[in-house]
Amino acid sequence: MRSSKSRARTKANRNRSSVGNVINRVFDSSGPEGKVRGTPQQIIEKYNQLARDAQLANDRVAAENFQQHAEHYLRLLAEAQREQDARREELEKLNRERQAERDRERAEREAAQADAAANDDSFAVDEGADQSSQSDLVATPESTEAAADAPAPEKKPRKPRAPRKPRVDADAVAAPAATDTDA
C-alpha cells in the first residue's frame, strides 16, 4: 500500500501548465445553486446571469456571491489569455529573428556573388547555378570568407516510400470468373 506522504509530494510537484489549455478546458463549478459546467467563458456568463436574476429578486447577498464566482473565472481566463499572448509574442520574436538572419545571409551571398562577378569580367555568373559551384569556380578572399561563415544547409532525410500495391490485370480477373460459369 502506498503511503499518503509520497502521493502528496507528487501532487505538489505537478506543473500547473500541464493541465491543458484553460481557455477551452471544461470546468465543473460548484456554486451556491448547484453545479455549473462549461468553459470559463460559459461559466462567467452563467454566473452573471444568475447574479442578474438574484438582483431582480432583491437578493443582494446571492447576487454578490454569484458575482464573486464569476470574477474568479474571469481572473482565471484573463491569466490564461495573458500567458497565451506572451507565448505568441515570443514565437513572433523568434520568427522575426530567424527571418532577419536569413535576410542577412542572403545579402552576404549576393554581395559575394557581385564581388566575384566584378573581379572576373570574363566569367559571367549564371543566376540559376548552384551557389557552391559558383564559389568553386571563382575563389576570391571575400567569397571564401563569406562561404566559410555561412552555415551549411541542412538536408532533411527523405521518408521511405510505401511499397506500391501490385497491379491487378483485368483479363486475369475476368478469366477465372468465366471458367466458374462454364462449370
C-alpha positions as CSV (number, residue, x, y, z in Angstrom):
1,M,0.0,0.0,0.0
2,R,1.3,3.5,-0.9
3,S,2.0,6.0,1.8
4,S,0.0,9.2,1.6
5,K,3.1,11.3,2.0
6,S,4.6,10.2,-1.3
7,R,1.3,10.8,-3.1
8,A,1.0,14.3,-1.6
9,R,4.6,15.1,-2.6
10,T,3.9,14.1,-6.3
11,K,0.8,16.3,-6.4
12,A,2.6,19.2,-5.0
13,N,5.4,18.9,-7.6
14,R,3.0,18.8,-10.5
15,N,3.3,21.5,-13.1
16,R,0.1,23.6,-13.4
17,S,0.7,24.3,-17.0
18,S,0.4,20.6,-17.9
19,V,-3.3,20.7,-17.1
20,G,-4.1,21.8,-20.6
21,N,-5.5,24.8,-22.3
22,V,-7.5,26.7,-19.7
23,I,-9.4,28.7,-22.3
24,N,-11.0,25.6,-23.8
25,R,-11.0,23.4,-20.8
26,V,-14.3,22.3,-19.3
27,F,-14.7,23.0,-15.6
28,D,-17.2,21.8,-13.0
29,S,-18.0,24.7,-10.7
30,S,-19.9,24.0,-7.5
31,G,-21.8,27.2,-6.9
32,P,-24.5,28.0,-4.4
33,E,-27.2,26.9,-6.7
34,G,-25.6,23.6,-7.8
35,K,-23.0,22.7,-10.3
36,V,-22.2,24.9,-13.3
37,R,-20.3,23.1,-16.1
38,G,-18.6,24.6,-19.1
39,T,-15.6,26.6,-20.3
40,P,-14.5,29.6,-18.2
41,Q,-16.3,32.0,-20.6
42,Q,-19.6,29.9,-20.3
43,I,-19.3,29.8,-16.5
44,I,-18.7,33.5,-16.3
45,E,-21.8,34.2,-18.5
46,K,-23.9,31.7,-16.4
47,Y,-22.9,33.3,-13.0
48,N,-23.5,36.8,-14.4
49,Q,-27.0,35.7,-15.5
50,L,-27.6,34.2,-12.0
51,A,-26.4,37.4,-10.4
52,R,-28.8,39.5,-12.5
53,D,-31.7,37.1,-11.6
54,A,-30.8,37.4,-7.9
55,Q,-30.7,41.2,-8.2
56,L,-34.1,41.2,-9.8
57,A,-35.4,39.1,-6.9
58,N,-33.9,41.7,-4.4
59,D,-31.4,39.1,-3.0
60,R,-28.2,41.2,-2.7
61,V,-26.3,38.5,-0.9
62,A,-26.9,35.9,-3.6
63,A,-26.1,38.4,-6.3
64,E,-22.8,39.3,-4.7
65,N,-22.0,35.6,-4.3
66,F,-22.6,34.9,-8.0
67,Q,-20.6,37.9,-9.0
68,Q,-17.6,36.7,-6.9
69,H,-17.9,33.3,-8.6
70,A,-17.9,34.9,-12.0
71,E,-14.9,37.1,-11.0
72,H,-12.9,34.0,-10.1
73,Y,-13.3,32.5,-13.5
74,L,-12.8,35.9,-15.1
75,R,-9.4,36.1,-13.4
76,L,-8.6,32.5,-14.4
77,L,-9.4,33.3,-18.1
78,A,-7.5,36.6,-18.1
79,E,-4.4,34.9,-16.7
80,A,-4.6,32.2,-19.4
81,Q,-5.0,34.7,-22.1
82,R,-2.0,36.7,-20.8
83,E,0.1,33.6,-20.9
84,Q,-1.1,32.8,-24.4
85,D,-0.3,36.3,-25.6
86,A,3.2,36.1,-24.1
87,R,3.8,32.8,-25.9
88,R,2.5,34.2,-29.1
89,E,4.8,37.3,-28.8
90,E,7.8,35.1,-28.0
91,L,7.2,33.0,-31.1
92,E,6.7,36.1,-33.3
93,K,10.0,37.5,-31.9
94,L,11.8,34.2,-32.8
95,N,10.3,34.2,-36.3
96,R,11.4,37.8,-36.8
97,E,15.0,37.0,-35.7
98,R,15.1,33.9,-38.0
99,Q,13.9,36.0,-40.9
100,A,16.4,38.7,-40.2
101,E,19.2,36.1,-40.1
102,R,18.0,34.6,-43.4
103,D,17.9,38.1,-45.0
104,R,21.4,38.9,-43.7
105,E,22.8,35.6,-45.1
106,R,21.1,36.2,-48.4
107,A,22.6,39.7,-48.6
108,E,26.0,38.3,-47.8
109,R,25.7,35.7,-50.6
110,E,24.5,38.3,-53.1
111,A,27.4,40.6,-52.1
112,A,29.9,37.7,-52.5
113,Q,28.4,36.9,-55.9
114,A,28.6,40.5,-57.0
115,D,32.3,40.8,-55.8
116,A,33.1,37.6,-57.7
117,A,31.5,38.8,-60.9
118,A,33.2,42.2,-60.6
119,N,36.7,40.7,-60.1
120,D,36.4,38.4,-63.1
121,D,34.9,40.2,-66.1
122,S,35.4,37.2,-68.4
123,F,33.3,34.9,-66.1
124,A,29.5,35.5,-66.3
125,V,27.7,34.4,-63.2
126,D,24.7,32.2,-64.1
127,E,21.7,33.2,-61.9
128,G,20.3,29.7,-61.9
129,A,23.5,28.0,-61.0
130,D,24.2,26.4,-57.6
131,Q,25.9,28.7,-55.0
132,S,28.6,26.1,-54.2
133,S,29.5,25.6,-57.9
134,Q,29.9,29.4,-58.3
135,S,32.1,29.7,-55.3
136,D,34.3,26.8,-56.6
137,L,34.7,28.5,-60.0
138,V,35.7,31.9,-58.6
139,A,37.6,31.8,-55.4
140,T,38.3,35.3,-54.0
141,P,39.3,36.0,-50.4
142,E,35.9,37.7,-49.9
143,S,33.8,34.9,-51.3
144,T,35.7,32.2,-49.4
145,E,35.3,34.1,-46.1
146,A,31.5,34.5,-46.8
147,A,31.2,30.8,-47.7
148,A,33.1,29.8,-44.5
149,D,30.8,31.9,-42.3
150,A,27.6,30.7,-43.9
151,P,26.2,27.6,-42.2
152,A,25.8,24.5,-44.4
153,P,22.2,24.0,-45.5
154,E,20.5,21.1,-43.5
155,K,19.2,18.3,-45.6
156,K,16.1,16.6,-44.3
157,P,16.1,12.9,-44.5
158,R,13.6,11.6,-47.0
159,K,10.8,9.4,-45.8
160,P,10.9,5.9,-47.3
161,R,8.1,5.4,-49.9
162,A,5.4,2.9,-49.1
163,P,5.6,-0.1,-51.4
164,R,3.1,0.0,-54.3
165,K,0.2,-2.4,-54.4
166,P,0.6,-5.0,-57.2
167,R,-1.5,-4.3,-60.3
168,V,-4.4,-6.5,-60.9
169,D,-4.7,-7.5,-64.5
170,A,-8.3,-7.0,-65.7
171,D,-8.0,-10.0,-68.1
172,A,-6.8,-12.3,-65.3
173,V,-9.7,-11.3,-63.1
174,A,-12.3,-11.8,-65.8
175,A,-10.8,-15.2,-66.9
176,P,-11.5,-17.1,-63.6
177,A,-15.0,-15.7,-63.4
178,A,-15.7,-17.0,-66.9
179,T,-14.5,-20.5,-66.0
180,D,-16.7,-20.6,-62.9
181,T,-19.8,-20.0,-65.0
182,D,-18.8,-22.8,-67.5
183,A,-18.5,-25.4,-64.8
